[in-house]
Amino acid sequence: MTTNFVDRLDDALIRSGRIDAKFFFGPPTKDQVMNLYLKFFPDEKDGAKVFCEHVFESKEKKGQVLSMADLQGFLFDILMMLLPLLA
């Protein structure tokens, strides 16, 4: 089970015996962002650097924190838009 809002879950769902461990996944590091980008675009190391800089610049300027899932969804959407052009 995953959630961004533990406080909104019913106590019956998170009682002992149902949920035995809780793990916090904080915002991604720069290395994680670059490695994720390279999973989608393996030959684009310069693009990975630019993407990473943009992600962390937005975080600093806007206070916007993106999760790995957010970034993966964004990169997947870009890849889907590019596929017809590569065929």
Chimera marker file (.cmm) of the C-alpha trace (Angstrom):
<marker_set name="trace">
<marker id="1" x="0.000" y="0.000" z="0.000" r="1" g="1" b="0" radius="0.5"/>
<marker id="2" x="1.290" y="3.450" z="-0.823" r="1" g="1" b="0" radius="0.5"/>
<marker id="3" x="-0.026" y="6.866" z="0.054" r="1" g="1" b="0" radius="0.5"/>
<marker id="4" x="1.108" y="10.428" z="0.298" r="1" g="1" b="0" radius="0.5"/>
<marker id="5" x="-1.457" y="11.068" z="3.035" r="1" g="1" b="0" radius="0.5"/>
<marker id="6" x="-1.081" y="8.587" z="5.892" r="1" g="1" b="0" radius="0.5"/>
<marker id="7" x="-3.218" y="10.784" z="8.121" r="1" g="1" b="0" radius="0.5"/>
<marker id="8" x="-6.204" y="10.284" z="5.800" r="1" g="1" b="0" radius="0.5"/>
<marker id="9" x="-6.151" y="6.484" z="6.022" r="1" g="1" b="0" radius="0.5"/>
<marker id="10" x="-8.675" y="4.742" z="8.229" r="1" g="1" b="0" radius="0.5"/>
<marker id="11" x="-7.076" y="3.387" z="11.408" r="1" g="1" b="0" radius="0.5"/>
<marker id="12" x="-8.345" y="-0.095" z="10.546" r="1" g="1" b="0" radius="0.5"/>
<marker id="13" x="-6.133" y="-0.090" z="7.455" r="1" g="1" b="0" radius="0.5"/>
<marker id="14" x="-2.940" y="0.770" z="9.279" r="1" g="1" b="0" radius="0.5"/>
<marker id="15" x="-3.377" y="-1.154" z="12.520" r="1" g="1" b="0" radius="0.5"/>
<marker id="16" x="-0.718" y="-3.560" z="13.717" r="1" g="1" b="0" radius="0.5"/>
<marker id="17" x="-0.803" y="-6.791" z="11.741" r="1" g="1" b="0" radius="0.5"/>
<marker id="18" x="-1.892" y="-5.103" z="8.526" r="1" g="1" b="0" radius="0.5"/>
<marker id="19" x="0.920" y="-2.634" z="8.115" r="1" g="1" b="0" radius="0.5"/>
<marker id="20" x="4.111" y="-3.899" z="9.713" r="1" g="1" b="0" radius="0.5"/>
<marker id="21" x="6.584" y="-1.454" z="8.238" r="1" g="1" b="0" radius="0.5"/>
<marker id="22" x="6.474" y="2.146" z="7.086" r="1" g="1" b="0" radius="0.5"/>
<marker id="23" x="9.052" y="3.643" z="4.754" r="1" g="1" b="0" radius="0.5"/>
<marker id="24" x="9.458" y="7.283" z="3.878" r="1" g="1" b="0" radius="0.5"/>
<marker id="25" x="10.636" y="8.073" z="0.357" r="1" g="1" b="0" radius="0.5"/>
<marker id="26" x="11.714" y="11.673" z="0.237" r="1" g="1" b="0" radius="0.5"/>
<marker id="27" x="12.272" y="13.795" z="-2.829" r="1" g="1" b="0" radius="0.5"/>
<marker id="28" x="14.733" y="12.461" z="-5.388" r="1" g="1" b="0" radius="0.5"/>
<marker id="29" x="18.410" y="13.351" z="-5.391" r="1" g="1" b="0" radius="0.5"/>
<marker id="30" x="20.167" y="14.807" z="-8.424" r="1" g="1" b="0" radius="0.5"/>
<marker id="31" x="21.754" y="11.429" z="-9.182" r="1" g="1" b="0" radius="0.5"/>
<marker id="32" x="18.364" y="9.728" z="-9.071" r="1" g="1" b="0" radius="0.5"/>
<marker id="33" x="16.842" y="12.299" z="-11.434" r="1" g="1" b="0" radius="0.5"/>
<marker id="34" x="19.714" y="11.961" z="-13.909" r="1" g="1" b="0" radius="0.5"/>
<marker id="35" x="19.612" y="8.150" z="-13.785" r="1" g="1" b="0" radius="0.5"/>
<marker id="36" x="15.859" y="8.136" z="-14.348" r="1" g="1" b="0" radius="0.5"/>
<marker id="37" x="16.252" y="10.402" z="-17.381" r="1" g="1" b="0" radius="0.5"/>
<marker id="38" x="18.935" y="8.119" z="-18.787" r="1" g="1" b="0" radius="0.5"/>
<marker id="39" x="16.605" y="5.110" z="-18.445" r="1" g="1" b="0" radius="0.5"/>
<marker id="40" x="14.289" y="6.798" z="-20.941" r="1" g="1" b="0" radius="0.5"/>
<marker id="41" x="16.950" y="8.436" z="-23.120" r="1" g="1" b="0" radius="0.5"/>
<marker id="42" x="20.200" y="6.441" z="-22.672" r="1" g="1" b="0" radius="0.5"/>
<marker id="43" x="22.251" y="8.394" z="-25.207" r="1" g="1" b="0" radius="0.5"/>
<marker id="44" x="21.291" y="11.851" z="-23.938" r="1" g="1" b="0" radius="0.5"/>
<marker id="45" x="23.746" y="12.592" z="-21.117" r="1" g="1" b="0" radius="0.5"/>
<marker id="46" x="23.705" y="16.323" z="-21.848" r="1" g="1" b="0" radius="0.5"/>
<marker id="47" x="19.901" y="16.256" z="-21.840" r="1" g="1" b="0" radius="0.5"/>
<marker id="48" x="19.968" y="14.497" z="-18.463" r="1" g="1" b="0" radius="0.5"/>
<marker id="49" x="22.070" y="17.299" z="-17.000" r="1" g="1" b="0" radius="0.5"/>
<marker id="50" x="19.759" y="19.992" z="-18.362" r="1" g="1" b="0" radius="0.5"/>
<marker id="51" x="16.666" y="18.139" z="-17.158" r="1" g="1" b="0" radius="0.5"/>
<marker id="52" x="18.175" y="17.678" z="-13.705" r="1" g="1" b="0" radius="0.5"/>
<marker id="53" x="19.117" y="21.354" z="-13.474" r="1" g="1" b="0" radius="0.5"/>
<marker id="54" x="15.596" y="22.363" z="-14.485" r="1" g="1" b="0" radius="0.5"/>
<marker id="55" x="13.982" y="20.070" z="-11.906" r="1" g="1" b="0" radius="0.5"/>
<marker id="56" x="16.096" y="21.427" z="-9.066" r="1" g="1" b="0" radius="0.5"/>
<marker id="57" x="15.852" y="25.033" z="-10.276" r="1" g="1" b="0" radius="0.5"/>
<marker id="58" x="12.043" y="24.747" z="-10.190" r="1" g="1" b="0" radius="0.5"/>
<marker id="59" x="12.281" y="23.255" z="-6.718" r="1" g="1" b="0" radius="0.5"/>
<marker id="60" x="14.311" y="26.205" z="-5.462" r="1" g="1" b="0" radius="0.5"/>
<marker id="61" x="12.327" y="28.948" z="-7.203" r="1" g="1" b="0" radius="0.5"/>
<marker id="62" x="8.791" y="27.655" z="-6.757" r="1" g="1" b="0" radius="0.5"/>
<marker id="63" x="9.189" y="25.383" z="-3.775" r="1" g="1" b="0" radius="0.5"/>
<marker id="64" x="7.863" y="22.668" z="-6.052" r="1" g="1" b="0" radius="0.5"/>
<marker id="65" x="8.952" y="19.177" z="-5.032" r="1" g="1" b="0" radius="0.5"/>
<marker id="66" x="8.430" y="16.449" z="-7.605" r="1" g="1" b="0" radius="0.5"/>
<marker id="67" x="8.448" y="12.777" z="-6.737" r="1" g="1" b="0" radius="0.5"/>
<marker id="68" x="10.152" y="10.100" z="-8.806" r="1" g="1" b="0" radius="0.5"/>
<marker id="69" x="6.667" y="9.031" z="-9.914" r="1" g="1" b="0" radius="0.5"/>
<marker id="70" x="5.923" y="12.571" z="-11.141" r="1" g="1" b="0" radius="0.5"/>
<marker id="71" x="9.181" y="12.669" z="-13.092" r="1" g="1" b="0" radius="0.5"/>
<marker id="72" x="8.669" y="9.185" z="-14.522" r="1" g="1" b="0" radius="0.5"/>
<marker id="73" x="5.180" y="10.111" z="-15.716" r="1" g="1" b="0" radius="0.5"/>
<marker id="74" x="6.504" y="13.293" z="-17.311" r="1" g="1" b="0" radius="0.5"/>
<marker id="75" x="9.332" y="11.449" z="-19.104" r="1" g="1" b="0" radius="0.5"/>
<marker id="76" x="6.959" y="8.701" z="-20.222" r="1" g="1" b="0" radius="0.5"/>
<marker id="77" x="4.614" y="11.294" z="-21.751" r="1" g="1" b="0" radius="0.5"/>
<marker id="78" x="7.534" y="12.858" z="-23.622" r="1" g="1" b="0" radius="0.5"/>
<marker id="79" x="8.641" y="9.470" z="-24.895" r="1" g="1" b="0" radius="0.5"/>
<marker id="80" x="5.116" y="8.680" z="-26.129" r="1" g="1" b="0" radius="0.5"/>
<marker id="81" x="5.025" y="11.982" z="-28.018" r="1" g="1" b="0" radius="0.5"/>
<marker id="82" x="8.401" y="11.253" z="-29.631" r="1" g="1" b="0" radius="0.5"/>
<marker id="83" x="7.743" y="7.652" z="-30.674" r="1" g="1" b="0" radius="0.5"/>
<marker id="84" x="5.722" y="8.509" z="-33.810" r="1" g="1" b="0" radius="0.5"/>
<marker id="85" x="8.556" y="10.790" z="-34.923" r="1" g="1" b="0" radius="0.5"/>
<marker id="86" x="11.108" y="8.005" z="-34.488" r="1" g="1" b="0" radius="0.5"/>
<marker id="87" x="9.154" y="5.415" z="-36.465" r="1" g="1" b="0" radius="0.5"/>
<link id1="1" id2="2" r="1" g="1" b="0" radius="0.2"/>
<link id1="2" id2="3" r="1" g="1" b="0" radius="0.2"/>
<link id1="3" id2="4" r="1" g="1" b="0" radius="0.2"/>
<link id1="4" id2="5" r="1" g="1" b="0" radius="0.2"/>
<link id1="5" id2="6" r="1" g="1" b="0" radius="0.2"/>
<link id1="6" id2="7" r="1" g="1" b="0" radius="0.2"/>
<link id1="7" id2="8" r="1" g="1" b="0" radius="0.2"/>
<link id1="8" id2="9" r="1" g="1" b="0" radius="0.2"/>
<link id1="9" id2="10" r="1" g="1" b="0" radius="0.2"/>
<link id1="10" id2="11" r="1" g="1" b="0" radius="0.2"/>
<link id1="11" id2="12" r="1" g="1" b="0" radius="0.2"/>
<link id1="12" id2="13" r="1" g="1" b="0" radius="0.2"/>
<link id1="13" id2="14" r="1" g="1" b="0" radius="0.2"/>
<link id1="14" id2="15" r="1" g="1" b="0" radius="0.2"/>
<link id1="15" id2="16" r="1" g="1" b="0" radius="0.2"/>
<link id1="16" id2="17" r="1" g="1" b="0" radius="0.2"/>
<link id1="17" id2="18" r="1" g="1" b="0" radius="0.2"/>
<link id1="18" id2="19" r="1" g="1" b="0" radius="0.2"/>
<link id1="19" id2="20" r="1" g="1" b="0" radius="0.2"/>
<link id1="20" id2="21" r="1" g="1" b="0" radius="0.2"/>
<link id1="21" id2="22" r="1" g="1" b="0" radius="0.2"/>
<link id1="22" id2="23" r="1" g="1" b="0" radius="0.2"/>
<link id1="23" id2="24" r="1" g="1" b="0" radius="0.2"/>
<link id1="24" id2="25" r="1" g="1" b="0" radius="0.2"/>
<link id1="25" id2="26" r="1" g="1" b="0" radius="0.2"/>
<link id1="26" id2="27" r="1" g="1" b="0" radius="0.2"/>
<link id1="27" id2="28" r="1" g="1" b="0" radius="0.2"/>
<link id1="28" id2="29" r="1" g="1" b="0" radius="0.2"/>
<link id1="29" id2="30" r="1" g="1" b="0" radius="0.2"/>
<link id1="30" id2="31" r="1" g="1" b="0" radius="0.2"/>
<link id1="31" id2="32" r="1" g="1" b="0" radius="0.2"/>
<link id1="32" id2="33" r="1" g="1" b="0" radius="0.2"/>
<link id1="33" id2="34" r="1" g="1" b="0" radius="0.2"/>
<link id1="34" id2="35" r="1" g="1" b="0" radius="0.2"/>
<link id1="35" id2="36" r="1" g="1" b="0" radius="0.2"/>
<link id1="36" id2="37" r="1" g="1" b="0" radius="0.2"/>
<link id1="37" id2="38" r="1" g="1" b="0" radius="0.2"/>
<link id1="38" id2="39" r="1" g="1" b="0" radius="0.2"/>
<link id1="39" id2="40" r="1" g="1" b="0" radius="0.2"/>
<link id1="40" id2="41" r="1" g="1" b="0" radius="0.2"/>
<link id1="41" id2="42" r="1" g="1" b="0" radius="0.2"/>
<link id1="42" id2="43" r="1" g="1" b="0" radius="0.2"/>
<link id1="43" id2="44" r="1" g="1" b="0" radius="0.2"/>
<link id1="44" id2="45" r="1" g="1" b="0" radius="0.2"/>
<link id1="45" id2="46" r="1" g="1" b="0" radius="0.2"/>
<link id1="46" id2="47" r="1" g="1" b="0" radius="0.2"/>
<link id1="47" id2="48" r="1" g="1" b="0" radius="0.2"/>
<link id1="48" id2="49" r="1" g="1" b="0" radius="0.2"/>
<link id1="49" id2="50" r="1" g="1" b="0" radius="0.2"/>
<link id1="50" id2="51" r="1" g="1" b="0" radius="0.2"/>
<link id1="51" id2="52" r="1" g="1" b="0" radius="0.2"/>
<link id1="52" id2="53" r="1" g="1" b="0" radius="0.2"/>
<link id1="53" id2="54" r="1" g="1" b="0" radius="0.2"/>
<link id1="54" id2="55" r="1" g="1" b="0" radius="0.2"/>
<link id1="55" id2="56" r="1" g="1" b="0" radius="0.2"/>
<link id1="56" id2="57" r="1" g="1" b="0" radius="0.2"/>
<link id1="57" id2="58" r="1" g="1" b="0" radius="0.2"/>
<link id1="58" id2="59" r="1" g="1" b="0" radius="0.2"/>
<link id1="59" id2="60" r="1" g="1" b="0" radius="0.2"/>
<link id1="60" id2="61" r="1" g="1" b="0" radius="0.2"/>
<link id1="61" id2="62" r="1" g="1" b="0" radius="0.2"/>
<link id1="62" id2="63" r="1" g="1" b="0" radius="0.2"/>
<link id1="63" id2="64" r="1" g="1" b="0" radius="0.2"/>
<link id1="64" id2="65" r="1" g="1" b="0" radius="0.2"/>
<link id1="65" id2="66" r="1" g="1" b="0" radius="0.2"/>
<link id1="66" id2="67" r="1" g="1" b="0" radius="0.2"/>
<link id1="67" id2="68" r="1" g="1" b="0" radius="0.2"/>
<link id1="68" id2="69" r="1" g="1" b="0" radius="0.2"/>
<link id1="69" id2="70" r="1" g="1" b="0" radius="0.2"/>
<link id1="70" id2="71" r="1" g="1" b="0" radius="0.2"/>
<link id1="71" id2="72" r="1" g="1" b="0" radius="0.2"/>
<link id1="72" id2="73" r="1" g="1" b="0" radius="0.2"/>
<link id1="73" id2="74" r="1" g="1" b="0" radius="0.2"/>
<link id1="74" id2="75" r="1" g="1" b="0" radius="0.2"/>
<link id1="75" id2="76" r="1" g="1" b="0" radius="0.2"/>
<link id1="76" id2="77" r="1" g="1" b="0" radius="0.2"/>
<link id1="77" id2="78" r="1" g="1" b="0" radius="0.2"/>
<link id1="78" id2="79" r="1" g="1" b="0" radius="0.2"/>
<link id1="79" id2="80" r="1" g="1" b="0" radius="0.2"/>
<link id1="80" id2="81" r="1" g="1" b="0" radius="0.2"/>
<link id1="81" id2="82" r="1" g="1" b="0" radius="0.2"/>
<link id1="82" id2="83" r="1" g="1" b="0" radius="0.2"/>
<link id1="83" id2="84" r="1" g="1" b="0" radius="0.2"/>
<link id1="84" id2="85" r="1" g="1" b="0" radius="0.2"/>
<link id1="85" id2="86" r="1" g="1" b="0" radius="0.2"/>
<link id1="86" id2="87" r="1" g="1" b="0" radius="0.2"/>
</marker_set>
